[in-house]
Amino acid sequence: MTRPLSSRKRPYRQTGLHTAQRQLAQYGSRALPAPDTPVGAELVAWRQALVDDLGGDPSTAQLAVIDLAVRSKLLLDSIDAYLLSMPSLVDKRHRRLWAVVRERQGLADALARYLTQLGLERRAKPIDPEAVLARFRK
């Protein structure tokens, strides 16, 4: 005999968002995955791309915003992976979005603000004329 739908328990799945946020707040960049892991390597490459887009020599304040952007990207990517594994983004019983969808949107907005603070246009690296001439002299 099958149980009525109202008495069936839905499977409980954790996003890990709050654990990741707590670890990032407590340990900062030391809580990020190691660069030898696939996720860590991707984050390091993305961070370097942001630095390169700023012309290769960001200020201390820009580095702080870059670190915030990298952490936000890690959280956002993990939530996206969780959401894509869900059968539906809507709680059909209560006819509303799951709370994690709203939290994801808040993280996406924060990441967009960080990137806007850094500037969305690429900046050229300053050219050292002596280094260019040295290459041609060889």
N, CA, C and O atoms as CSV, one atom per row, in Angstrom:
chain,resi,resn,atom,element,x,y,z
A,1,MET,N,N,0.844,-1.176,0.000
A,1,MET,CA,C,0.000,0.000,0.000
A,1,MET,C,C,0.896,1.249,0.000
A,1,MET,O,O,1.839,1.335,0.787
A,2,THR,N,N,0.609,2.185,-0.856
A,2,THR,CA,C,1.408,3.407,-0.924
A,2,THR,C,C,0.842,4.447,0.026
A,2,THR,O,O,-0.360,4.526,0.277
A,3,ARG,N,N,1.765,5.236,0.535
A,3,ARG,CA,C,1.358,6.299,1.463
A,3,ARG,C,C,0.831,7.487,0.668
A,3,ARG,O,O,1.258,7.723,-0.462
A,4,PRO,N,N,-0.097,8.235,1.262
A,4,PRO,CA,C,-0.592,9.430,0.564
A,4,PRO,C,C,0.533,10.441,0.363
A,4,PRO,O,O,1.503,10.460,1.122
A,5,LEU,N,N,0.400,11.266,-0.645
A,5,LEU,CA,C,1.431,12.246,-0.963
A,5,LEU,C,C,1.745,13.162,0.203
A,5,LEU,O,O,2.901,13.543,0.384
A,6,SER,N,N,0.766,13.523,0.988
A,6,SER,CA,C,0.991,14.468,2.084
A,6,SER,C,C,1.874,13.879,3.183
A,6,SER,O,O,2.508,14.637,3.917
A,7,SER,N,N,1.934,12.565,3.320
A,7,SER,CA,C,2.737,11.975,4.391
A,7,SER,C,C,4.126,11.542,3.915
A,7,SER,O,O,4.957,11.149,4.735
A,8,ARG,N,N,4.393,11.606,2.605
A,8,ARG,CA,C,5.710,11.249,2.096
A,8,ARG,C,C,6.698,12.356,2.409
A,8,ARG,O,O,6.381,13.541,2.309
A,9,LYS,N,N,7.881,11.956,2.784
A,9,LYS,CA,C,8.921,12.938,3.047
A,9,LYS,C,C,9.694,13.188,1.769
A,9,LYS,O,O,10.010,12.263,1.020
A,10,ARG,N,N,9.992,14.451,1.535
A,10,ARG,CA,C,10.819,14.766,0.374
A,10,ARG,C,C,12.270,14.536,0.769
A,10,ARG,O,O,12.610,14.669,1.945
A,11,PRO,N,N,13.122,14.200,-0.168
A,11,PRO,CA,C,14.527,13.994,0.159
A,11,PRO,C,C,15.166,15.314,0.573
A,11,PRO,O,O,14.912,16.355,-0.032
A,12,TYR,N,N,15.985,15.260,1.594
A,12,TYR,CA,C,16.649,16.459,2.092
A,12,TYR,C,C,18.035,16.536,1.479
A,12,TYR,O,O,18.837,15.614,1.622
A,13,ARG,N,N,18.314,17.632,0.798
A,13,ARG,CA,C,19.620,17.842,0.193
A,13,ARG,C,C,20.159,19.178,0.670
A,13,ARG,O,O,19.449,20.183,0.678
A,14,GLN,N,N,21.406,19.176,1.063
A,14,GLN,CA,C,22.024,20.402,1.525
A,14,GLN,C,C,22.777,21.076,0.391
A,14,GLN,O,O,23.388,20.410,-0.444
A,15,THR,N,N,22.729,22.409,0.367
A,15,THR,CA,C,23.471,23.142,-0.646
A,15,THR,C,C,24.912,23.320,-0.230
A,15,THR,O,O,25.800,23.376,-1.081
A,16,GLY,N,N,25.162,23.411,1.065
A,16,GLY,CA,C,26.505,23.674,1.546
A,16,GLY,C,C,26.837,25.156,1.524
A,16,GLY,O,O,27.974,25.539,1.803
A,17,LEU,N,N,25.860,25.998,1.195
A,17,LEU,CA,C,26.099,27.434,1.088
A,17,LEU,C,C,26.526,28.028,2.421
A,17,LEU,O,O,27.521,28.750,2.488
A,18,HIS,N,N,25.786,27.733,3.475
A,18,HIS,CA,C,26.089,28.350,4.771
A,18,HIS,C,C,27.426,27.866,5.317
A,18,HIS,O,O,28.159,28.643,5.931
A,19,THR,N,N,27.749,26.613,5.106
A,19,THR,CA,C,29.053,26.094,5.535
A,19,THR,C,C,30.172,26.796,4.790
A,19,THR,O,O,31.167,27.198,5.393
A,20,ALA,N,N,30.016,26.944,3.482
A,20,ALA,CA,C,31.039,27.624,2.679
A,20,ALA,C,C,31.172,29.083,3.084
A,20,ALA,O,O,32.288,29.596,3.178
A,21,GLN,N,N,30.056,29.759,3.324
A,21,GLN,CA,C,30.112,31.163,3.746
A,21,GLN,C,C,30.814,31.304,5.097
A,21,GLN,O,O,31.625,32.209,5.292
A,22,ARG,N,N,30.499,30.409,6.017
A,22,ARG,CA,C,31.126,30.453,7.344
A,22,ARG,C,C,32.633,30.222,7.240
A,22,ARG,O,O,33.410,30.917,7.894
A,23,GLN,N,N,33.052,29.252,6.425
A,23,GLN,CA,C,34.476,28.975,6.272
A,23,GLN,C,C,35.197,30.128,5.590
A,23,GLN,O,O,36.320,30.466,5.964
A,24,LEU,N,N,34.562,30.734,4.594
A,24,LEU,CA,C,35.183,31.871,3.916
A,24,LEU,C,C,35.305,33.065,4.856
A,24,LEU,O,O,36.301,33.788,4.816
A,25,ALA,N,N,34.300,33.277,5.701
A,25,ALA,CA,C,34.364,34.389,6.654
A,25,ALA,C,C,35.446,34.141,7.704
A,25,ALA,O,O,36.138,35.072,8.114
A,26,GLN,N,N,35.593,32.895,8.139
A,26,GLN,CA,C,36.553,32.579,9.189
A,26,GLN,C,C,37.979,32.500,8.667
A,26,GLN,O,O,38.901,33.010,9.304
A,27,TYR,N,N,38.173,31.861,7.506
A,27,TYR,CA,C,39.523,31.603,7.013
A,27,TYR,C,C,39.940,32.460,5.823
A,27,TYR,O,O,41.109,32.453,5.438
A,28,GLY,N,N,39.010,33.191,5.242
A,28,GLY,CA,C,39.340,34.041,4.097
A,28,GLY,C,C,39.789,33.214,2.905
A,28,GLY,O,O,39.210,32.169,2.607
A,29,SER,N,N,40.829,33.690,2.225
A,29,SER,CA,C,41.274,33.013,1.004
A,29,SER,C,C,41.890,31.649,1.300
A,29,SER,O,O,42.051,30.839,0.387
A,30,ARG,N,N,42.242,31.378,2.570
A,30,ARG,CA,C,42.786,30.050,2.899
A,30,ARG,C,C,41.716,28.972,2.807
A,30,ARG,O,O,42.045,27.787,2.749
A,31,ALA,N,N,40.432,29.360,2.791
A,31,ALA,CA,C,39.342,28.383,2.686
A,31,ALA,C,C,39.049,28.009,1.234
A,31,ALA,O,O,38.266,27.095,0.976
A,32,LEU,N,N,39.664,28.703,0.297
A,32,LEU,CA,C,39.446,28.382,-1.115
A,32,LEU,C,C,40.098,27.048,-1.455
A,32,LEU,O,O,41.075,26.659,-0.814
A,33,PRO,N,N,39.579,26.350,-2.441
A,33,PRO,CA,C,40.181,25.076,-2.833
A,33,PRO,C,C,41.629,25.259,-3.282
A,33,PRO,O,O,41.992,26.300,-3.830
A,34,ALA,N,N,42.433,24.255,-3.046
A,34,ALA,CA,C,43.852,24.304,-3.424
A,34,ALA,C,C,43.973,24.432,-4.939
A,34,ALA,O,O,43.148,23.896,-5.678
A,35,PRO,N,N,45.010,25.150,-5.404
A,35,PRO,CA,C,45.173,25.346,-6.855
A,35,PRO,C,C,45.394,24.055,-7.641
A,35,PRO,O,O,45.235,24.048,-8.862
A,36,ASP,N,N,45.759,22.964,-6.964
A,36,ASP,CA,C,45.968,21.720,-7.701
A,36,ASP,C,C,44.673,20.932,-7.914
A,36,ASP,O,O,44.690,19.876,-8.547
A,37,THR,N,N,43.546,21.441,-7.389
A,37,THR,CA,C,42.249,20.827,-7.663
A,37,THR,C,C,41.641,21.512,-8.878
A,37,THR,O,O,42.012,22.646,-9.181
A,38,PRO,N,N,40.728,20.868,-9.579
A,38,PRO,CA,C,40.129,21.507,-10.759
A,38,PRO,C,C,39.420,22.825,-10.429
A,38,PRO,O,O,39.544,23.800,-11.171
A,39,VAL,N,N,38.684,22.855,-9.327
A,39,VAL,CA,C,37.975,24.080,-8.944
A,39,VAL,C,C,38.980,25.161,-8.553
A,39,VAL,O,O,38.833,26.318,-8.947
A,40,GLY,N,N,39.993,24.789,-7.785
A,40,GLY,CA,C,41.011,25.752,-7.378
A,40,GLY,C,C,41.772,26.313,-8.559
A,40,GLY,O,O,42.060,27.509,-8.604
A,41,ALA,N,N,42.101,25.457,-9.520
A,41,ALA,CA,C,42.820,25.923,-10.715
A,41,ALA,C,C,41.960,26.892,-11.523
A,41,ALA,O,O,42.462,27.884,-12.051
A,42,GLU,N,N,40.664,26.600,-11.617
A,42,GLU,CA,C,39.765,27.493,-12.343
A,42,GLU,C,C,39.655,28.848,-11.642
A,42,GLU,O,O,39.636,29.887,-12.301
A,43,LEU,N,N,39.583,28.840,-10.312
A,43,LEU,CA,C,39.498,30.101,-9.573
A,43,LEU,C,C,40.786,30.912,-9.700
A,43,LEU,O,O,40.741,32.133,-9.847
A,44,VAL,N,N,41.935,30.233,-9.643
A,44,VAL,CA,C,43.218,30.930,-9.803
A,44,VAL,C,C,43.310,31.547,-11.194
A,44,VAL,O,O,43.762,32.683,-11.340
A,45,ALA,N,N,42.884,30.807,-12.215
A,45,ALA,CA,C,42.925,31.324,-13.586
A,45,ALA,C,C,41.976,32.512,-13.741
A,45,ALA,O,O,42.309,33.485,-14.416
A,46,TRP,N,N,40.798,32.438,-13.121
A,46,TRP,CA,C,39.836,33.527,-13.216
A,46,TRP,C,C,40.357,34.771,-12.498
A,46,TRP,O,O,40.189,35.891,-12.981
A,47,ARG,N,N,40.989,34.566,-11.345
A,47,ARG,CA,C,41.578,35.683,-10.604
A,47,ARG,C,C,42.681,36.349,-11.429
A,47,ARG,O,O,42.761,37.576,-11.499
A,48,GLN,N,N,43.524,35.531,-12.050
A,48,GLN,CA,C,44.605,36.079,-12.868
A,48,GLN,C,C,44.048,36.826,-14.078
A,48,GLN,O,O,44.608,37.840,-14.495
A,49,ALA,N,N,42.958,36.331,-14.637
A,49,ALA,CA,C,42.330,37.020,-15.768
A,49,ALA,C,C,41.804,38.386,-15.339
A,49,ALA,O,O,41.906,39.356,-16.090
A,50,LEU,N,N,41.237,38.463,-14.129
A,50,LEU,CA,C,40.781,39.761,-13.623
A,50,LEU,C,C,41.957,40.723,-13.446
A,50,LEU,O,O,41.866,41.896,-13.808
A,51,VAL,N,N,43.059,40.221,-12.889
A,51,VAL,CA,C,44.251,41.056,-12.698
A,51,VAL,C,C,44.777,41.525,-14.051
A,51,VAL,O,O,45.135,42.692,-14.208
A,52,ASP,N,N,44.826,40.619,-15.029
A,52,ASP,CA,C,45.297,40.984,-16.371
A,52,ASP,C,C,44.390,42.025,-17.017
A,52,ASP,O,O,44.870,42.926,-17.705
A,53,ASP,N,N,43.087,41.907,-16.801
A,53,ASP,CA,C,42.150,42.880,-17.359
A,53,ASP,C,C,42.342,44.267,-16.758
A,53,ASP,O,O,41.989,45.269,-17.380
A,54,LEU,N,N,42.900,44.328,-15.552
A,54,LEU,CA,C,43.156,45.621,-14.911
A,54,LEU,C,C,44.513,46.193,-15.300
A,54,LEU,O,O,44.937,47.209,-14.751
A,55,GLY,N,N,45.183,45.564,-16.221
A,55,GLY,CA,C,46.469,46.068,-16.668
A,55,GLY,C,C,47.644,45.423,-15.950
A,55,GLY,O,O,48.787,45.820,-16.173
A,56,GLY,N,N,47.395,44.455,-15.108
A,56,GLY,CA,C,48.475,43.694,-14.488
A,56,GLY,C,C,49.023,44.249,-13.197
A,56,GLY,O,O,49.834,43.586,-12.550
A,57,ASP,N,N,48.613,45.449,-12.790
A,57,ASP,CA,C,49.147,46.023,-11.562
A,57,ASP,C,C,48.025,46.669,-10.757
A,57,ASP,O,O,47.946,47.896,-10.686
A,58,PRO,N,N,47.142,45.846,-10.140
A,58,PRO,CA,C,46.026,46.426,-9.405
A,58,PRO,C,C,46.475,47.027,-8.072
A,58,PRO,O,O,47.488,46.629,-7.497
A,59,SER,N,N,45.697,47.987,-7.608
A,59,SER,CA,C,45.968,48.596,-6.304
A,59,SER,C,C,45.543,47.630,-5.193
A,59,SER,O,O,44.942,46.589,-5.459
A,60,THR,N,N,45.856,47.983,-3.970
A,60,THR,CA,C,45.482,47.149,-2.827
A,60,THR,C,C,43.966,47.033,-2.726
A,60,THR,O,O,43.437,45.953,-2.460
A,61,ALA,N,N,43.271,48.140,-2.937
A,61,ALA,CA,C,41.809,48.114,-2.883
A,61,ALA,C,C,41.239,47.229,-3.989
A,61,ALA,O,O,40.287,46.483,-3.759
A,62,GLN,N,N,41.815,47.309,-5.184
A,62,GLN,CA,C,41.355,46.463,-6.271
A,62,GLN,C,C,41.602,44.995,-5.972
A,62,GLN,O,O,40.773,44.148,-6.305
A,63,LEU,N,N,42.735,44.680,-5.344
A,63,LEU,CA,C,43.001,43.285,-4.968
A,63,LEU,C,C,41.972,42.778,-3.964
A,63,LEU,O,O,41.556,41.621,-4.020
A,64,ALA,N,N,41.561,43.658,-3.037
A,64,ALA,CA,C,40.541,43.260,-2.062
A,64,ALA,C,C,39.219,42.960,-2.763
A,64,ALA,O,O,38.547,41.984,-2.430
A,65,VAL,N,N,38.848,43.790,-3.724
A,65,VAL,CA,C,37.604,43.563,-4.472
A,65,VAL,C,C,37.728,42.303,-5.330
A,65,VAL,O,O,36.760,41.557,-5.478
A,66,ILE,N,N,38.904,42.064,-5.892
A,66,ILE,CA,C,39.129,40.846,-6.682
A,66,ILE,C,C,38.953,39.616,-5.807
A,66,ILE,O,O,38.322,38.645,-6.225
A,67,ASP,N,N,39.505,39.642,-4.591
A,67,ASP,CA,C,39.350,38.500,-3.678
A,67,ASP,C,C,37.885,38.274,-3.321
A,67,ASP,O,O,37.435,37.131,-3.249
A,68,LEU,N,N,37.135,39.360,-3.096
A,68,LEU,CA,C,35.699,39.222,-2.830
A,68,LEU,C,C,34.976,38.628,-4.036
A,68,LEU,O,O,34.078,37.800,-3.883
A,69,ALA,N,N,35.368,39.051,-5.227
A,69,ALA,CA,C,34.739,38.531,-6.442
A,69,ALA,C,C,35.039,37.039,-6.617
A,69,ALA,O,O,34.164,36.276,-7.025
A,70,VAL,N,N,36.261,36.626,-6.313
A,70,VAL,CA,C,36.625,35.205,-6.455
A,70,VAL,C,C,35.818,34.359,-5.468
A,70,VAL,O,O,35.324,33.290,-5.825
A,71,ARG,N,N,35.688,34.831,-4.245
A,71,ARG,CA,C,34.895,34.079,-3.252
A,71,ARG,C,C,33.431,34.011,-3.675
A,71,ARG,O,O,32.796,32.963,-3.564
A,72,SER,N,N,32.899,35.129,-4.158
A,72,SER,CA,C,31.507,35.141,-4.601
A,72,SER,C,C,31.308,34.191,-5.780
A,72,SER,O,O,30.288,33.507,-5.867
A,73,LYS,N,N,32.279,34.150,-6.679
A,73,LYS,CA,C,32.179,33.248,-7.835
A,73,LYS,C,C,32.162,31.791,-7.383
A,73,LYS,O,O,31.411,30.980,-7.924
A,74,LEU,N,N,32.992,31.456,-6.387
A,74,LEU,CA,C,33.005,30.089,-5.865
A,74,LEU,C,C,31.638,29.717,-5.301
A,74,LEU,O,O,31.108,28.649,-5.607
A,75,LEU,N,N,31.067,30.594,-4.478
A,75,LEU,CA,C,29.753,30.319,-3.890
A,75,LEU,C,C,28.678,30.249,-4.971
A,75,LEU,O,O,27.818,29.368,-4.944
A,76,LEU,N,N,28.731,31.171,-5.910
A,76,LEU,CA,C,27.735,31.211,-6.969
A,76,LEU,C,C,27.797,29.958,-7.847
A,76,LEU,O,O,26.761,29.397,-8.204
A,77,ASP,N,N,29.000,29.523,-8.190
A,77,ASP,CA,C,29.149,28.314,-9.008
A,77,ASP,C,C,28.647,27.076,-8.277
A,77,ASP,O,O,28.042,26.196,-8.889
A,78,SER,N,N,28.896,27.002,-6.960
A,78,SER,CA,C,28.434,25.823,-6.223
A,78,SER,C,C,26.915,25.817,-6.104
A,78,SER,O,O,26.293,24.757,-6.173
A,79,ILE,N,N,26.315,26.990,-5.926
A,79,ILE,CA,C,24.849,27.050,-5.871
A,79,ILE,C,C,24.254,26.718,-7.242
A,79,ILE,O,O,23.243,26.021,-7.325
A,80,ASP,N,N,24.871,27.209,-8.306
A,80,ASP,CA,C,24.378,26.889,-9.650
A,80,ASP,C,C,24.407,25.382,-9.897
A,80,ASP,O,O,23.468,24.819,-10.460
A,81,ALA,N,N,25.483,24.739,-9.474
A,81,ALA,CA,C,25.565,23.283,-9.653
A,81,ALA,C,C,24.457,22.585,-8.874
A,81,ALA,O,O,23.854,21.631,-9.364
A,82,TYR,N,N,24.192,23.061,-7.667
A,82,TYR,CA,C,23.120,22.474,-6.853
A,82,TYR,C,C,21.761,22.688,-7.515
A,82,TYR,O,O,20.949,21.767,-7.599
A,83,LEU,N,N,21.523,23.915,-7.985
A,83,LEU,CA,C,20.228,24.217,-8.590
A,83,LEU,C,C,19.996,23.406,-9.863
A,83,LEU,O,O,18.878,22.966,-10.128
A,84,LEU,N,N,21.044,23.210,-10.641
A,84,LEU,CA,C,20.894,22.430,-11.866
A,84,LEU,C,C,20.642,20.953,-11.589
A,84,LEU,O,O,20.146,20.233,-12.456
A,85,SER,N,N,20.984,20.497,-10.379
A,85,SER,CA,C,20.720,19.100,-10.039
A,85,SER,C,C,19.315,18.894,-9.484
A,85,SER,O,O,18.870,17.757,-9.330
A,86,MET,N,N,18.614,19.985,-9.183
A,86,MET,CA,C,17.263,19.881,-8.633
A,86,MET,C,C,16.257,19.594,-9.749
A,86,MET,O,O,16.428,20.064,-10.874
A,87,PRO,N,N,15.225,18.836,-9.445
A,87,PRO,CA,C,14.216,18.573,-10.473
A,87,PRO,C,C,13.402,19.816,-10.832
A,87,PRO,O,O,12.933,19.941,-11.963
A,88,SER,N,N,13.230,20.738,-9.875
A,88,SER,CA,C,12.463,21.946,-10.128
A,88,SER,C,C,12.951,23.052,-9.203
A,88,SER,O,O,13.370,22.778,-8.078
A,89,LEU,N,N,12.902,24.284,-9.660
A,89,LEU,CA,C,13.289,25.426,-8.837
A,89,LEU,C,C,12.123,25.960,-8.020
A,89,LEU,O,O,12.271,26.908,-7.248
A,90,VAL,N,N,10.957,25.339,-8.200
A,90,VAL,CA,C,9.746,25.799,-7.535
A,90,VAL,C,C,9.305,24.767,-6.511
A,90,VAL,O,O,9.264,23.571,-6.798
A,91,ASP,N,N,8.974,25.241,-5.312
A,91,ASP,CA,C,8.373,24.407,-4.281
A,91,ASP,C,C,6.896,24.297,-4.638
A,91,ASP,O,O,6.114,25.214,-4.388
A,92,LYS,N,N,6.535,23.184,-5.215
A,92,LYS,CA,C,5.173,23.037,-5.725
A,92,LYS,C,C,4.142,23.028,-4.606
A,92,LYS,O,O,3.001,23.444,-4.804
A,93,ARG,N,N,4.534,22.564,-3.455
A,93,ARG,CA,C,3.604,22.497,-2.331
A,93,ARG,C,C,3.198,23.899,-1.875
A,93,ARG,O,O,2.030,24.149,-1.580
A,94,HIS,N,N,4.171,24.810,-1.821
A,94,HIS,CA,C,3.891,26.165,-1.353
A,94,HIS,C,C,3.799,27.178,-2.499
A,94,HIS,O,O,3.536,28.358,-2.271
A,95,ARG,N,N,4.014,26.711,-3.725
A,95,ARG,CA,C,3.921,27.539,-4.929
A,95,ARG,C,C,4.810,28.777,-4.849
A,95,ARG,O,O,4.357,29.909,-5.019
A,96,ARG,N,N,6.081,28.524,-4.587
A,96,ARG,CA,C,7.062,29.610,-4.535
A,96,ARG,C,C,8.435,29.047,-4.887
A,96,ARG,O,O,8.649,27.835,-4.888
A,97,LEU,N,N,9.345,29.949,-5.182
A,97,LEU,CA,C,10.719,29.533,-5.452
A,97,LEU,C,C,11.377,29.041,-4.164
A,97,LEU,O,O,11.041,29.492,-3.068
A,98,TRP,N,N,12.304,28.124,-4.312
A,98,TRP,CA,C,13.080,27.706,-3.149
A,98,TRP,C,C,13.920,28.893,-2.675
A,98,TRP,O,O,14.304,29.736,-3.485
A,99,ALA,N,N,14.203,28.965,-1.401
A,99,ALA,CA,C,14.951,30.085,-0.828
A,99,ALA,C,C,16.349,30.195,-1.434
A,99,ALA,O,O,16.884,31.296,-1.563
A,100,VAL,N,N,16.935,29.073,-1.803
A,100,VAL,CA,C,18.290,29.089,-2.346
A,100,VAL,C,C,18.337,29.830,-3.687
A,100,VAL,O,O,19.389,30.348,-4.064
A,101,VAL,N,N,17.217,29.888,-4.407
A,101,VAL,CA,C,17.180,30.623,-5.665
A,101,VAL,C,C,17.316,32.119,-5.387
A,101,VAL,O,O,18.025,32.825,-6.104
A,102,ARG,N,N,16.639,32.598,-4.353
A,102,ARG,CA,C,16.759,34.016,-3.971
A,102,ARG,C,C,18.159,34.331,-3.458
A,102,ARG,O,O,18.706,35.389,-3.770
A,103,GLU,N,N,18.745,33.428,-2.677
A,103,GLU,CA,C,20.101,33.635,-2.174
A,103,GLU,C,C,21.096,33.663,-3.329
A,103,GLU,O,O,22.051,34.440,-3.309
A,104,ARG,N,N,20.878,32.832,-4.320
A,104,ARG,CA,C,21.747,32.811,-5.492
A,104,ARG,C,C,21.683,34.146,-6.223
A,104,ARG,O,O,22.702,34.662,-6.681
A,105,GLN,N,N,20.480,34.700,-6.328
A,105,GLN,CA,C,20.341,35.976,-7.009
A,105,GLN,C,C,21.064,37.088,-6.249
A,105,GLN,O,O,21.650,37.979,-6.864
A,106,GLY,N,N,21.025,37.039,-4.924
A,106,GLY,CA,C,21.756,38.019,-4.129
A,106,GLY,C,C,23.259,37.923,-4.349
A,106,GLY,O,O,23.938,38.945,-4.445
A,107,LEU,N,N,23.783,36.698,-4.431
A,107,LEU,CA,C,25.207,36.509,-4.707
A,107,LEU,C,C,25.565,36.979,-6.115
A,107,LEU,O,O,26.623,37.572,-6.324
A,108,ALA,N,N,24.691,36.716,-7.072
A,108,ALA,CA,C,24.953,37.157,-8.444
A,108,ALA,C,C,24.980,38.682,-8.514
A,108,ALA,O,O,25.817,39.256,-9.211
A,109,ASP,N,N,24.071,39.337,-7.798
A,109,ASP,CA,C,24.069,40.798,-7.774
A,109,ASP,C,C,25.335,41.336,-7.113
A,109,ASP,O,O,25.904,42.324,-7.576
A,110,ALA,N,N,25.779,40.692,-6.036
A,110,ALA,CA,C,27.013,41.126,-5.357
A,110,ALA,C,C,28.213,40.977,-6.293
A,110,ALA,O,O,29.058,41.870,-6.366
A,111,LEU,N,N,28.288,39.863,-7.002
A,111,LEU,CA,C,29.392,39.655,-7.944
A,111,LEU,C,C,29.375,40.715,-9.039
A,111,LEU,O,O,30.422,41.236,-9.424
A,112,ALA,N,N,28.188,41.031,-9.536
A,112,ALA,CA,C,28.077,42.070,-10.563
A,112,ALA,C,C,28.542,43.425,-10.025
A,112,ALA,O,O,29.187,44.184,-10.748
A,113,ARG,N,N,28.226,43.734,-8.778
A,113,ARG,CA,C,28.680,44.993,-8.174
A,113,ARG,C,C,30.197,45.023,-8.040
A,113,ARG,O,O,30.825,46.046,-8.313
A,114,TYR,N,N,30.794,43.899,-7.619
A,114,TYR,CA,C,32.257,43.846,-7.490
A,114,TYR,C,C,32.917,44.076,-8.851
A,114,TYR,O,O,33.883,44.832,-8.962
A,115,LEU,N,N,32.391,43.424,-9.874
A,115,LEU,CA,C,32.968,43.577,-11.212
A,115,LEU,C,C,32.776,44.992,-11.739
A,115,LEU,O,O,33.641,45.516,-12.441
A,116,THR,N,N,31.647,45.613,-11.405
A,116,THR,CA,C,31.415,46.995,-11.813
A,116,THR,C,C,32.394,47.930,-11.113
A,116,THR,O,O,32.878,48.889,-11.714
A,117,GLN,N,N,32.688,47.650,-9.833
A,117,GLN,CA,C,33.664,48.471,-9.104
A,117,GLN,C,C,35.044,48.367,-9.737
A,117,GLN,O,O,35.792,49.344,-9.770
A,118,LEU,N,N,35.377,47.195,-10.234
A,118,LEU,CA,C,36.677,47.016,-10.881
A,118,LEU,C,C,36.704,47.661,-12.264
A,118,LEU,O,O,37.765,48.053,-12.750
A,119,GLY,N,N,35.561,47.766,-12.880
A,119,GLY,CA,C,35.479,48.314,-14.230
A,119,GLY,C,C,35.307,47.181,-15.219
A,119,GLY,O,O,35.983,46.156,-15.130
A,120,LEU,N,N,34.416,47.366,-16.145
A,120,LEU,CA,C,34.102,46.297,-17.087
A,120,LEU,C,C,34.951,46.341,-18.347
A,120,LEU,O,O,34.895,45.417,-19.159
A,121,GLU,N,N,35.740,47.401,-18.525
A,121,GLU,CA,C,36.573,47.487,-19.722
A,121,GLU,C,C,37.981,46.991,-19.408
A,121,GLU,O,O,38.469,47.111,-18.284
A,122,ARG,N,N,38.612,46.436,-20.425
A,122,ARG,CA,C,39.998,45.978,-20.276
A,122,ARG,C,C,40.915,47.176,-20.325
A,122,ARG,O,O,40.646,48.156,-21.020
A,123,ARG,N,N,41.984,47.091,-19.591
A,123,ARG,CA,C,42.993,48.151,-19.607
A,123,ARG,C,C,44.285,47.566,-20.143
A,123,ARG,O,O,44.658,46.438,-19.823
A,124,ALA,N,N,44.954,48.349,-20.957
A,124,ALA,CA,C,46.211,47.881,-21.542
A,124,ALA,C,C,47.309,47.899,-20.485
A,124,ALA,O,O,47.361,48.783,-19.629
A,125,LYS,N,N,48.178,46.909,-20.567
A,125,LYS,CA,C,49.332,46.895,-19.677
A,125,LYS,C,C,50.266,48.027,-20.072
A,125,LYS,O,O,50.428,48.321,-21.256
A,126,PRO,N,N,50.881,48.662,-19.080
A,126,PRO,CA,C,51.861,49.690,-19.443
A,126,PRO,C,C,53.054,49.041,-20.142
A,126,PRO,O,O,53.544,48.001,-19.703
A,127,ILE,N,N,53.514,49.652,-21.222
A,127,ILE,CA,C,54.615,49.097,-22.005
A,127,ILE,C,C,55.920,49.718,-21.528
A,127,ILE,O,O,56.034,50.937,-21.398
A,128,ASP,N,N,56.890,48.868,-21.274
A,128,ASP,CA,C,58.225,49.325,-20.893
A,128,ASP,C,C,59.066,49.372,-22.169
A,128,ASP,O,O,59.401,48.323,-22.721
A,129,PRO,N,N,59.411,50.569,-22.646
A,129,PRO,CA,C,60.149,50.658,-23.913
A,129,PRO,C,C,61.509,49.969,-23.858
A,129,PRO,O,O,61.967,49.427,-24.863
A,130,GLU,N,N,62.149,49.985,-22.714
A,130,GLU,CA,C,63.455,49.346,-22.594
A,130,GLU,C,C,63.348,47.830,-22.785
A,130,GLU,O,O,64.215,47.219,-23.409
A,131,ALA,N,N,62.294,47.232,-22.254
A,131,ALA,CA,C,62.111,45.781,-22.410
A,131,ALA,C,C,61.839,45.428,-23.866
A,131,ALA,O,O,62.311,44.401,-24.354
A,132,VAL,N,N,61.085,46.267,-24.560
A,132,VAL,CA,C,60.802,46.009,-25.973
A,132,VAL,C,C,62.059,46.122,-26.792
A,132,VAL,O,O,62.314,45.279,-27.652
A,133,LEU,N,N,62.863,47.162,-26.542
A,133,LEU,CA,C,64.116,47.335,-27.279
A,133,LEU,C,C,65.113,46.223,-26.985
A,133,LEU,O,O,65.875,45.813,-27.860
A,134,ALA,N,N,65.103,45.736,-25.744
A,134,ALA,CA,C,66.019,44.674,-25.380
A,134,ALA,C,C,65.709,43.388,-26.159
A,134,ALA,O,O,66.615,42.627,-26.499
A,135,ARG,N,N,64.419,43.154,-26.437
A,135,ARG,CA,C,64.037,41.975,-27.207
A,135,ARG,C,C,64.550,42.061,-28.636
A,135,ARG,O,O,64.959,41.049,-29.204
A,136,PHE,N,N,64.534,43.238,-29.220
A,136,PHE,CA,C,64.996,43.396,-30.597
A,136,PHE,C,C,66.504,43.429,-30.722
A,136,PHE,O,O,67.036,43.156,-31.798
A,137,ARG,N,N,67.202,43.754,-29.658
A,137,ARG,CA,C,68.650,43.811,-29.694
A,137,ARG,C,C,69.304,42.436,-29.697
A,137,ARG,O,O,70.454,42.285,-30.111
A,138,LYS,N,N,68.574,41.448,-29.238
A,138,LYS,CA,C,69.138,40.093,-29.133
A,138,LYS,C,C,69.380,39.464,-30.441
A,138,LYS,O,O,69.851,38.328,-30.502
